Amino acid sequence: MKKLISVITIVAVSMMSTPTIASASLAKGQKIYKKKLRKYCRISGVRFARTHTQDEWEEIWDDGNFEKETYKICPKLKKGKIKKSWWKHIYEFAYEYGKGGSHVPKC
């Protein structure tokens, strides 16, 4: 009986923590945009994300052109200003708030 309760507890905790982990990179992407990109892009996070639909952002990411597209949107952004590990978080932010999405970022 104790094993069953332990298994149920582990499954329940893992199910509850999954959305938090998934949204963590989205929140981090929004924070990175606000602190590191917005002043170079000179547009709000909403306008940045809405330059493409969610499908377009996904295609850009899958083709490996996300960084290049960001530099197009933000021409004053200098190469190397954004850490390599941050790009996936910025993508999550752009994808989630891209055209066709139902959410609006707070930046």
PyMOL CGO cylinders between C-alpha atoms (Angstrom):
from pymol import cmd
from pymol.cgo import CYLINDER

trace = [
    CYLINDER, 0.00, 0.00, 0.00, 2.85, 2.40, 0.82, 0.3, 1, 1, 1, 1, 1, 1,
    CYLINDER, 2.85, 2.40, 0.82, 4.44, 1.72, -2.58, 0.3, 1, 1, 1, 1, 1, 1,
    CYLINDER, 4.44, 1.72, -2.58, 1.18, 2.53, -4.35, 0.3, 1, 1, 1, 1, 1, 1,
    CYLINDER, 1.18, 2.53, -4.35, 0.86, 5.83, -2.48, 0.3, 1, 1, 1, 1, 1, 1,
    CYLINDER, 0.86, 5.83, -2.48, 4.50, 6.65, -3.29, 0.3, 1, 1, 1, 1, 1, 1,
    CYLINDER, 4.50, 6.65, -3.29, 3.97, 5.98, -7.00, 0.3, 1, 1, 1, 1, 1, 1,
    CYLINDER, 3.97, 5.98, -7.00, 0.78, 8.05, -7.08, 0.3, 1, 1, 1, 1, 1, 1,
    CYLINDER, 0.78, 8.05, -7.08, 2.54, 10.91, -5.28, 0.3, 1, 1, 1, 1, 1, 1,
    CYLINDER, 2.54, 10.91, -5.28, 5.47, 10.87, -7.71, 0.3, 1, 1, 1, 1, 1, 1,
    CYLINDER, 5.47, 10.87, -7.71, 3.17, 10.86, -10.72, 0.3, 1, 1, 1, 1, 1, 1,
    CYLINDER, 3.17, 10.86, -10.72, 1.03, 13.67, -9.29, 0.3, 1, 1, 1, 1, 1, 1,
    CYLINDER, 1.03, 13.67, -9.29, 4.03, 15.85, -8.46, 0.3, 1, 1, 1, 1, 1, 1,
    CYLINDER, 4.03, 15.85, -8.46, 5.61, 15.32, -11.87, 0.3, 1, 1, 1, 1, 1, 1,
    CYLINDER, 5.61, 15.32, -11.87, 2.34, 16.24, -13.61, 0.3, 1, 1, 1, 1, 1, 1,
    CYLINDER, 2.34, 16.24, -13.61, 1.99, 19.44, -11.60, 0.3, 1, 1, 1, 1, 1, 1,
    CYLINDER, 1.99, 19.44, -11.60, 5.57, 20.59, -12.11, 0.3, 1, 1, 1, 1, 1, 1,
    CYLINDER, 5.57, 20.59, -12.11, 5.68, 20.05, -15.89, 0.3, 1, 1, 1, 1, 1, 1,
    CYLINDER, 5.68, 20.05, -15.89, 3.82, 23.28, -16.84, 0.3, 1, 1, 1, 1, 1, 1,
    CYLINDER, 3.82, 23.28, -16.84, 6.10, 25.29, -14.58, 0.3, 1, 1, 1, 1, 1, 1,
    CYLINDER, 6.10, 25.29, -14.58, 9.18, 23.92, -16.31, 0.3, 1, 1, 1, 1, 1, 1,
    CYLINDER, 9.18, 23.92, -16.31, 7.71, 24.55, -19.76, 0.3, 1, 1, 1, 1, 1, 1,
    CYLINDER, 7.71, 24.55, -19.76, 6.72, 28.13, -18.93, 0.3, 1, 1, 1, 1, 1, 1,
    CYLINDER, 6.72, 28.13, -18.93, 10.07, 28.87, -17.29, 0.3, 1, 1, 1, 1, 1, 1,
    CYLINDER, 10.07, 28.87, -17.29, 11.81, 29.26, -20.66, 0.3, 1, 1, 1, 1, 1, 1,
    CYLINDER, 11.81, 29.26, -20.66, 8.96, 31.45, -21.89, 0.3, 1, 1, 1, 1, 1, 1,
    CYLINDER, 8.96, 31.45, -21.89, 9.28, 33.71, -18.87, 0.3, 1, 1, 1, 1, 1, 1,
    CYLINDER, 9.28, 33.71, -18.87, 13.05, 33.77, -19.25, 0.3, 1, 1, 1, 1, 1, 1,
    CYLINDER, 13.05, 33.77, -19.25, 12.70, 34.66, -22.94, 0.3, 1, 1, 1, 1, 1, 1,
    CYLINDER, 12.70, 34.66, -22.94, 10.41, 37.55, -22.08, 0.3, 1, 1, 1, 1, 1, 1,
    CYLINDER, 10.41, 37.55, -22.08, 12.84, 38.79, -19.44, 0.3, 1, 1, 1, 1, 1, 1,
    CYLINDER, 12.84, 38.79, -19.44, 15.79, 38.53, -21.84, 0.3, 1, 1, 1, 1, 1, 1,
    CYLINDER, 15.79, 38.53, -21.84, 13.85, 40.45, -24.48, 0.3, 1, 1, 1, 1, 1, 1,
    CYLINDER, 13.85, 40.45, -24.48, 12.97, 43.21, -22.01, 0.3, 1, 1, 1, 1, 1, 1,
    CYLINDER, 12.97, 43.21, -22.01, 16.49, 43.54, -20.60, 0.3, 1, 1, 1, 1, 1, 1,
    CYLINDER, 16.49, 43.54, -20.60, 18.73, 42.82, -23.59, 0.3, 1, 1, 1, 1, 1, 1,
    CYLINDER, 18.73, 42.82, -23.59, 16.84, 43.24, -26.87, 0.3, 1, 1, 1, 1, 1, 1,
    CYLINDER, 16.84, 43.24, -26.87, 14.17, 45.89, -26.53, 0.3, 1, 1, 1, 1, 1, 1,
    CYLINDER, 14.17, 45.89, -26.53, 16.56, 48.85, -26.48, 0.3, 1, 1, 1, 1, 1, 1,
    CYLINDER, 16.56, 48.85, -26.48, 18.23, 47.64, -29.69, 0.3, 1, 1, 1, 1, 1, 1,
    CYLINDER, 18.23, 47.64, -29.69, 15.03, 46.59, -31.44, 0.3, 1, 1, 1, 1, 1, 1,
    CYLINDER, 15.03, 46.59, -31.44, 13.25, 49.79, -30.45, 0.3, 1, 1, 1, 1, 1, 1,
    CYLINDER, 13.25, 49.79, -30.45, 9.93, 47.98, -30.53, 0.3, 1, 1, 1, 1, 1, 1,
    CYLINDER, 9.93, 47.98, -30.53, 7.89, 46.36, -27.81, 0.3, 1, 1, 1, 1, 1, 1,
    CYLINDER, 7.89, 46.36, -27.81, 7.94, 42.63, -27.21, 0.3, 1, 1, 1, 1, 1, 1,
    CYLINDER, 7.94, 42.63, -27.21, 4.45, 42.43, -28.67, 0.3, 1, 1, 1, 1, 1, 1,
    CYLINDER, 4.45, 42.43, -28.67, 5.52, 44.04, -31.94, 0.3, 1, 1, 1, 1, 1, 1,
    CYLINDER, 5.52, 44.04, -31.94, 8.65, 41.86, -32.08, 0.3, 1, 1, 1, 1, 1, 1,
    CYLINDER, 8.65, 41.86, -32.08, 6.72, 38.62, -31.61, 0.3, 1, 1, 1, 1, 1, 1,
    CYLINDER, 6.72, 38.62, -31.61, 3.91, 39.68, -33.94, 0.3, 1, 1, 1, 1, 1, 1,
    CYLINDER, 3.91, 39.68, -33.94, 6.26, 40.26, -36.87, 0.3, 1, 1, 1, 1, 1, 1,
    CYLINDER, 6.26, 40.26, -36.87, 5.54, 36.61, -37.70, 0.3, 1, 1, 1, 1, 1, 1,
    CYLINDER, 5.54, 36.61, -37.70, 2.83, 34.04, -37.08, 0.3, 1, 1, 1, 1, 1, 1,
    CYLINDER, 2.83, 34.04, -37.08, 3.50, 31.14, -34.75, 0.3, 1, 1, 1, 1, 1, 1,
    CYLINDER, 3.50, 31.14, -34.75, 3.88, 28.86, -37.78, 0.3, 1, 1, 1, 1, 1, 1,
    CYLINDER, 3.88, 28.86, -37.78, 6.39, 31.22, -39.36, 0.3, 1, 1, 1, 1, 1, 1,
    CYLINDER, 6.39, 31.22, -39.36, 8.42, 31.44, -36.13, 0.3, 1, 1, 1, 1, 1, 1,
    CYLINDER, 8.42, 31.44, -36.13, 8.43, 27.65, -35.93, 0.3, 1, 1, 1, 1, 1, 1,
    CYLINDER, 8.43, 27.65, -35.93, 9.63, 27.35, -39.53, 0.3, 1, 1, 1, 1, 1, 1,
    CYLINDER, 9.63, 27.35, -39.53, 12.33, 29.99, -38.97, 0.3, 1, 1, 1, 1, 1, 1,
    CYLINDER, 12.33, 29.99, -38.97, 13.53, 28.12, -35.88, 0.3, 1, 1, 1, 1, 1, 1,
    CYLINDER, 13.53, 28.12, -35.88, 13.47, 24.72, -37.59, 0.3, 1, 1, 1, 1, 1, 1,
    CYLINDER, 13.47, 24.72, -37.59, 15.47, 26.10, -40.53, 0.3, 1, 1, 1, 1, 1, 1,
    CYLINDER, 15.47, 26.10, -40.53, 18.09, 27.48, -38.13, 0.3, 1, 1, 1, 1, 1, 1,
    CYLINDER, 18.09, 27.48, -38.13, 17.41, 31.09, -39.12, 0.3, 1, 1, 1, 1, 1, 1,
    CYLINDER, 17.41, 31.09, -39.12, 16.00, 32.46, -35.87, 0.3, 1, 1, 1, 1, 1, 1,
    CYLINDER, 16.00, 32.46, -35.87, 19.13, 34.36, -34.86, 0.3, 1, 1, 1, 1, 1, 1,
    CYLINDER, 19.13, 34.36, -34.86, 19.47, 35.81, -38.37, 0.3, 1, 1, 1, 1, 1, 1,
    CYLINDER, 19.47, 35.81, -38.37, 15.81, 36.88, -38.39, 0.3, 1, 1, 1, 1, 1, 1,
    CYLINDER, 15.81, 36.88, -38.39, 16.21, 38.55, -35.01, 0.3, 1, 1, 1, 1, 1, 1,
    CYLINDER, 16.21, 38.55, -35.01, 19.12, 40.59, -36.35, 0.3, 1, 1, 1, 1, 1, 1,
    CYLINDER, 19.12, 40.59, -36.35, 16.93, 41.61, -39.31, 0.3, 1, 1, 1, 1, 1, 1,
    CYLINDER, 16.93, 41.61, -39.31, 14.18, 42.81, -36.98, 0.3, 1, 1, 1, 1, 1, 1,
    CYLINDER, 14.18, 42.81, -36.98, 16.70, 44.43, -34.63, 0.3, 1, 1, 1, 1, 1, 1,
    CYLINDER, 16.70, 44.43, -34.63, 19.46, 45.81, -36.89, 0.3, 1, 1, 1, 1, 1, 1,
    CYLINDER, 19.46, 45.81, -36.89, 21.13, 47.73, -34.04, 0.3, 1, 1, 1, 1, 1, 1,
    CYLINDER, 21.13, 47.73, -34.04, 21.67, 44.51, -32.07, 0.3, 1, 1, 1, 1, 1, 1,
    CYLINDER, 21.67, 44.51, -32.07, 25.36, 43.61, -32.15, 0.3, 1, 1, 1, 1, 1, 1,
    CYLINDER, 25.36, 43.61, -32.15, 26.42, 40.04, -32.79, 0.3, 1, 1, 1, 1, 1, 1,
    CYLINDER, 26.42, 40.04, -32.79, 27.51, 38.28, -29.62, 0.3, 1, 1, 1, 1, 1, 1,
    CYLINDER, 27.51, 38.28, -29.62, 25.33, 40.47, -27.39, 0.3, 1, 1, 1, 1, 1, 1,
    CYLINDER, 25.33, 40.47, -27.39, 22.95, 37.56, -26.82, 0.3, 1, 1, 1, 1, 1, 1,
    CYLINDER, 22.95, 37.56, -26.82, 24.36, 34.43, -25.20, 0.3, 1, 1, 1, 1, 1, 1,
    CYLINDER, 24.36, 34.43, -25.20, 23.97, 31.27, -27.25, 0.3, 1, 1, 1, 1, 1, 1,
    CYLINDER, 23.97, 31.27, -27.25, 21.98, 29.62, -24.45, 0.3, 1, 1, 1, 1, 1, 1,
    CYLINDER, 21.98, 29.62, -24.45, 19.42, 32.46, -24.49, 0.3, 1, 1, 1, 1, 1, 1,
    CYLINDER, 19.42, 32.46, -24.49, 18.26, 32.00, -28.08, 0.3, 1, 1, 1, 1, 1, 1,
    CYLINDER, 18.26, 32.00, -28.08, 15.94, 29.07, -27.31, 0.3, 1, 1, 1, 1, 1, 1,
    CYLINDER, 15.94, 29.07, -27.31, 14.23, 31.13, -24.60, 0.3, 1, 1, 1, 1, 1, 1,
    CYLINDER, 14.23, 31.13, -24.60, 13.80, 34.11, -26.92, 0.3, 1, 1, 1, 1, 1, 1,
    CYLINDER, 13.80, 34.11, -26.92, 12.32, 31.74, -29.52, 0.3, 1, 1, 1, 1, 1, 1,
    CYLINDER, 12.32, 31.74, -29.52, 9.82, 30.39, -26.97, 0.3, 1, 1, 1, 1, 1, 1,
    CYLINDER, 9.82, 30.39, -26.97, 8.82, 33.97, -26.23, 0.3, 1, 1, 1, 1, 1, 1,
    CYLINDER, 8.82, 33.97, -26.23, 8.46, 34.91, -29.93, 0.3, 1, 1, 1, 1, 1, 1,
    CYLINDER, 8.46, 34.91, -29.93, 6.57, 31.73, -30.76, 0.3, 1, 1, 1, 1, 1, 1,
    CYLINDER, 6.57, 31.73, -30.76, 4.13, 31.97, -27.84, 0.3, 1, 1, 1, 1, 1, 1,
    CYLINDER, 4.13, 31.97, -27.84, 3.25, 35.59, -28.55, 0.3, 1, 1, 1, 1, 1, 1,
    CYLINDER, 3.25, 35.59, -28.55, 3.45, 35.45, -32.36, 0.3, 1, 1, 1, 1, 1, 1,
    CYLINDER, 3.45, 35.45, -32.36, 0.46, 36.27, -34.57, 0.3, 1, 1, 1, 1, 1, 1,
    CYLINDER, 0.46, 36.27, -34.57, -2.26, 33.73, -34.13, 0.3, 1, 1, 1, 1, 1, 1,
    CYLINDER, -2.26, 33.73, -34.13, -1.49, 33.19, -30.46, 0.3, 1, 1, 1, 1, 1, 1,
    CYLINDER, -1.49, 33.19, -30.46, -4.00, 34.12, -27.82, 0.3, 1, 1, 1, 1, 1, 1,
    CYLINDER, -4.00, 34.12, -27.82, -1.53, 35.57, -25.29, 0.3, 1, 1, 1, 1, 1, 1,
    CYLINDER, -1.53, 35.57, -25.29, -0.18, 39.11, -25.02, 0.3, 1, 1, 1, 1, 1, 1,
    CYLINDER, -0.18, 39.11, -25.02, 3.20, 39.68, -23.33, 0.3, 1, 1, 1, 1, 1, 1,
    CYLINDER, 3.20, 39.68, -23.33, 3.72, 42.26, -20.61, 0.3, 1, 1, 1, 1, 1, 1,
    CYLINDER, 3.72, 42.26, -20.61, 6.53, 44.23, -22.26, 0.3, 1, 1, 1, 1, 1, 1,
]
cmd.load_cgo(trace, "trace")
